[in-house]
Amino acid sequence: MTDIPSTTPSETPIAQETLAAMSKNLISLQKDGKTYYILGTAHISQTSVDEVKKVIEEIKPDTVCVELCETRYRALTDASQWEKLNIGQVIRDGKALFLLASLAFSSFQRRMGDQVGVKPGSELLEGIRQAEAHGAELVLADRDIQITLKRTWGNLGFWKKFMLLGGLLESMLEDEKITDEDLEKLKEKDQLTDAMEAFAEAMPEVKTPLIDERDQFLMSKIEEAPGKTIVAVVGAGHVAGMTQWLGKTVDRARISKIPPPSRWLKIAQWAIPVLVIALFGYGIHKNHERAWIDMLQAWILPNSIMCAVFTLLAGARPLSILSAFVAAPITSLNPALGAGMVVGLVEAWQRKPTVKDCEQIPEDIKSFRGFFRNQFTRCLVVFMMANLGSMFGTWIGVGWMVSLVGGSPS
């Protein structure tokens, strides 16, 4: 192996044979007198953790870039971050669904991590440790996770959103053990790249914000990193896409914007309230015996019953179920206020999640039962189920009202 100075970063690109000896997932790129060493890793692999340590120790770079944003960095390095969660604030700020989706995905990673004895993201944490140990500057190179989630969510149509939520819930229910062979494959760059490509084919709308844009963002940030020798620790599935953007201009401001709701979405949000009010008006105008009373019943019963039933299925407290029954017909007429917000806040007020509940989230989300056992995540589940029940109830109610109008005598 070529000797590398132990006190200063290597300014001469390292031979490919030497790189291969460090890791088969390590590549080097040169541009404008700077050398970028891109190390592709698996997020639940002890091998990747060891490779990160070895590569940084031997190269001793000026800068270490890691596939993290500030939010994810705090999640990895601040053990007390869960203590700061406020369930009421999460629901009021409209972040409950995003947090639940993030936790559902994390539960899958953590279950897999348990099987190999490695905490998800350990290789990134090792990169942070090694940067500090060798006096290298640390650069958080990834786009903010909240922006990524919101751009991904905004890129999906209604049914795709429903499918994605269903997939996340299914991942929570699964408890299948993966084999040693599967685990070894997960550590290989080619396998991870193949998985990325399969995912892109299954949901192309998700690929752009979740993968392609982050490839651009990561490479752009890494190129701007200070120093002549930079080591970047990123998921192996990103390497191929990132390298295509070396030397190209990336408008990070553009891909960091949260897109506003489309005009059609705004119209759709108000379409149901306007339609329901119009149907009520028509019923009153018909002025025949029980027309408008029948419509009132057709609107209230499905909304109230479906929302209450779904809330019950989430294991909510009786007062929350009652609030779902009362709130659903009203909130369904107000696009700015969902039934889940009302019911979720009522549930949170009763359960009063403690600091201990928040601290326990990483362990509890490893199982479906854990989501229900933890007081904090139970409130999130109640929030989601109340919204789903209200949505189904609204569809049934509108259909019922339309059928009444169609069957009304002239």
N, C-alpha and C positions, 0 to 999 in steps of 0.2 A: 504494500500500500504506500502511496506517495506520502512523504512526511508533510504535515501541515504545521506552520508556526503555532506555538501554544500561547503566545502573548498577543498577537494581532490577527485581525481577520485576513483571510487569504484574498489577495487582490488578483491572483492569476486563476482563471477558471480551472477547476479540478478535472482531471482526466475522467473519461466516461467509465473506465474500468474501476476507478476508485469509487466513483459514485455508486456503481452497481454493487460494490462490496459493502457499502454503507446500507443501502436499501435498494431493492429492485423497483421500488415505487418512487425513486428520486430522479428528477430530471433537472438539467440546467439550461438557462436561457440567457443570452447576452444582448445588451442594447445600450448604446451610448456610454460605453465604459463601465457599465454596471453588470453584475452577474446575479441572476435570480435562481435560487435553488428551490424548486417546487416539490414538496414532499406530500404525496397522496396517502391518506390514512383512512382507516376504518374507525368509526366512533366507539366501538365496543371491543377493541382488540388490544391485548397486552403487547402483542408484537409491535403494533403501531406506537404505543407508548415508549417502548424500548428504542424504536427507530428514531423517534423525535429526539430523545436524549442523546443518542449516539451521533446523529447528524449535526446537532448544534454544538456538541462538545468538540467534534473534529473540525468543523468548518469555522467555528467561532465568528459568526457574522456580525456586521454592524447593527443589523436590525432583524428582528423576528416578527413576522406577520402571522396572525392566526385568524382562522375563519370564525370570528366572533364579532358581534356588535356590543355596544355598551351594556344593553339589557342582558344579553346572554353572558357577558363577562361577569356582571354582578351576580348572576344566578350561579355561576361556577365558583366564584371566589368569596361571595358573601353568604355565610351560613345562616345569617339572621334575616335574609331577604323575605322569607315566608312570614316572619313575624309582622312585617309591615303591611301585609295584605289586609284590606278592609272590604269585606264582602258587600256591604251596602254601597260603598263608593264604586266598586267594580260594576255592580248592576246599574247604578245611576249613570255611570259614564258610558254605558253601552258596550262594555268590554267583556261581559260574562260569556258570550258565545265564543269569542276568540280565546279566552282563557281556558274554557272547557275543551275546545279543540286542541289547544296546545298541550293540555294535561293528558288528553286521550292519546296523542301521539307519543308523549313522553312515557306513558305507561308501557307502550309496546317496546320502546328502547330500553327501559329499565328492566323489564322482564328478560329481555335478551341479555342485557348486561349481567344480570344475576347468574345466568347460566354459565357465563365465562369468567365471572368474578371480577368484572371491570365496570366501573361506573361510566355511563355514557359521557363522552367529552373529556375523558381522562388524558387523551393524547394532546388536546388543546391546553389543558391545565399544565401538562408537562412542558409544553412550549413556553408558557408564561413563566414557569419556574426556571427553566433553563435560560431564558432571556435575562431574568434578574440575576441569576448566578454568574453569568458571563458578561454582565454589564452592557448587554445589547439593548437597543431601544425597542420597545414593544409597540406594534401597530395593530389595532383592531380593524381588520380589513373588510368585514362583512357589512351589508346594509342592515339597518335596524329591523329586527324581527317583526315589530308591529307593522311597519310599512310593507314588508314582504307579505304578511298574512292578509292585510287589507287589500293590497293590489291583487293577490291571488283570489280572494273572495269576490272582489269586484269584477274579476274577469270571468266569473262563472254565471251561467244562466240559472234560472230558478231550479230546474230539475237537477242540474249538475250539483248545485249546492246541497240539495236534498240527498243526492247520491254520496257526496263527500261526507256529509254528516253520518249517513248510514254506515259508510265504510269505517269511520272513526269509532262508532259505537260497536261495530262488529269486532274491531281490533281489541276493544276493551273486554269483549266476551271471550275471545279466544284464549286458550290456556295450553296451546300445543307446544310440546317440547321440540326444540330443533336439535338435529343430530350433530355429532362432532364434525361430520363431513360438511354439513351446511355451514357451520361456524367457520371452518377453514376457508370455504368459498367466499364468505362475507369479508374476509380479510384481503382478498385479492382485488387489485385495481380493476382488472377486466370484468370481474363479476359485478362490481359496483357500477361500472359504466354500463354494462348490459342492463342492470336493474333500472338505471336512470332512463335508458332508451325505452324500455318496456313501459315504464311509468308515463313517459311522454306520449307514447302511442295510445295508452289507455285514456289519458286525460290531457289532450294537447293544450286546452285552455289554461291548465295549471303550469305547464312546462315553461312558458315564457316568463311569468313573474317569479316562479319558484326556483328555476334552474338557470335559464338563459340570461336573465337580467343580473342575477347574482354572479354569474361567470364574468360578465362585463365589469360589474362593480368591484369584484375581488381583484381582477387583474389591474384595473385602473389604480386602485389604492396601493397595490403592491409596487407598481411602477413608480409611484410618487414617494415611496418609502425612502428615508434618508440613508446615506452610506453607499458604498460601492458593492458590498456583499450582503445579500438579503436572503434569508431562509423563510419560506412561506409554508405553513402547516395548514393544509386544507383537505376536505373530504376527497377521496380518490375519484369519485364520480364527477367532480368539477374540473379536474385537471385538463382533460381534452378540450373542453369548451373554453376554459380560461386562456390556454396558450394561443388560441386563434385570435385573441384580442390584444396580444402584445404589440405595442407600437401604434395601435389604433385609438382614435379619439372616442372617448365615452362621455356622454352627457349624464353625469351622475345626478344632477339636479332634476332632470326630466324623469329618470326612473326611480326617483325618491319621492315623487309627488303621489299623494293619495288621491286617486281620481274621484271627482264628485259623482254623485248618483246620476245616472242617465236621465234624460228628460222623459223617456218612456217609463222608467221606473217610478218617477214622481207622479206621472199620470196614472200609472197602475195602482199606486198607493191610495190615490184619492178616488179611483174608479168605483171601488166597492162601497165606500160611504155614500158617494153620490147616487149610485144605483139603488142602494137600500132606501135612502131618503125619497128617491123618485118613486119607488114601489109603494112606500107608505102613502105618499101623496096621491098616487093613483088609486090606492085602496080607499082612501077617504073620499076622493072625488067620485068614485063609483057609488058611494053612499048607499050601499045595499047591506042591510043587516049587520053581519059580522066581518065584513071584508077586511077592515083595518085591524080589527082585534085578532083575526086569524093570522094576519101578517106579523103582527107583534109577537104572537106565539111562535110562528115559524122562525122568526129571527132569534128570539131569546132562548128557547128551549135547546136547539142544537148547540149554540154557542156556550151556554151555561153548562150543559150536561157534558159535552165533549171536553171542555177545559177542566172541569172538576174531575172527570174520570182519569184523564191523563195525569193530572196533579196527584190523584190518589195512587196511580201506578208508580209514581216517583217516590212514594213513601212519605208524602208531605204530612204535616200536622193538620188536624181537623180545621183549625181556623184558616189555614192556607187554602184548603179545599173549598171552604165556604167563600173565601175572598175570590177564588177562581170562578165560582158559580156566579157571583154577583158582578165581578169586573169584566168578564169576557164580552158580554153584549155591548158594553160601553166602550171598552178599549178597541174593539174591532172597528169602531167608527172613527177612531182617532189614529192616523198613521204615525203620529209622534209618540204614542204611548202603547206599548204592547202589554198583553195580559201577563207575560212572564215577568215584566218589571215589577208590577204590583204584587204578584204572588211571591216572587223571589224575595222582595223586601219584607213581606209579611213573614215568610219562612225564616229569613235571617234574623228578624226581630225576636222570633220565638227561640230559635236554636242558639243564637248568640255565640258564634264560633270563637273559640279562645286562641291565644297565642300557641298553645300546645297543639290544637287542631291544625293550625297553619304549618307548624314545624313538622307535623306528621304527614303532610301531603305527599312528599316524595316517596315515602314508604307505602302509604295507603293506595296510591294510584297504580300500584303494580297489579292490582286485581280489581275485577268488576265489583266485588263485594266491598272492597276498600273505598271505592267512590261513594258508596251509600253509607258506609260506616263513619266516614269523616264528616263532621258537621259542616265544614266549609264547602267541600265538593258536593255534598247532598243538596245544599242551597242552589248550586249551579245546575244540578240535574233537574231540580224542581222548576227552576227558571226555564230551562229548555223544554221540558215536557208540557208546561203550561202554555208556552207559545205554540207548540205543535198542536195541542188540543184545541186551542183557540182558532188556529188556521183551518183545521179540519171542520170545526163547527161552523166557521164562516162560510165555507164552501157549501156545506149541507144547507145552512140557513138561506143563502142566496138562491140555491136551486129550488128549495121549498117555496120561497116567496114568488119566484118566477112561475112556478107551476100553478100557484093560486091565482095569479093574474091571468094566466092563460085559460084557466078554467072558470073565471068569473063571468057571470052573465052580463050582457050588454045593458 
